[in-house]
């Protein structure tokens, strides 16, 4: 009997972990560093971490491209955190500071912030610019 499993890259150390599908919502921890794999909170990623996570995670990854000076970005941050908690075990939500990582923002053609990009299997599936409420973020990630 085969148990369905998903690969999830650790946002802390980059290790790829195989997690049984039935345990995705059970607070799995990384086999290498012991940190929570799906903490239910957005993770801040740099370019190298972003590439590792996107390439080695089977779950949908919703990326928030933002900057600290951006009012709408700061306004949406609590909603993004609430959405991460609601989507725990079903999607991975990450944040990329476009000021600190302009090459990554340029690679995705980010022209305005906040911009949310949904990736699945390493490929972009959906994009939405502008601040969104919690339910719209959840719907975008789950689409």
Buried (B, 14 or more C-beta within 10 A) or exposed (E): EEEEBBEBBBBBBBBBBEBEEEBBEEEBBBBEEEEBBBBBEBBBBEBEBBBBBBEBBBBBBBBBBBBEEBEBBBEBBEBBBBBBEBBBBBBBBBBBBBEEBEEBBEEBEBEEBBBBBBBBEEEEEBBBBEBBEBEBBBBBBBE
